[in-house]
Amino acid sequence: MTFEGKSVLVTGGSRGIGRAISLRFAQHGARRVAVSYLRNDTAAEETAEEIRKLGAEPVLLRGNLGDPDKTKALLEEAGALDVIISNAATGVIRPFQELDEKHWDWTLNANARALFTFAQ
């Protein structure tokens, strides 16, 4: 499989599974790998360096994908894309009965609304 010359975006792409996906695209020839992340600048910079070593151009996009306006701004900053991997996920780990509406909104906005915004 090759992604030679392609431009990709991996949300939540600086750590864990997202990082592995980001690096795999670089290994398979992606020209540009955009990595969105929320807080961990150190992990993002380390991932960017690994992407660079693999011959791709890293683009770091820091922001909350649960905010549709921020998601749109990040997409604009990423530029033209051939592939989007919606990997970012978050949530409040509590029993359902203990969740507040703000917890519910946070989880759905980050995990589902961001993908909805990307698709539009």
Buried (B, 14 or more C-beta within 10 A) or exposed (E): EEBEEBBBBBBBBBBEEBBEBBBBBBBBBBBBBBBBBBEEEEBBEBBBEBBEEBEBBBBBBBBBBBBBEBBEEBBEBBEEBEBBBBBBBBEEEEEEEEBEEEBEEBBBBBBEBBBEBBEE
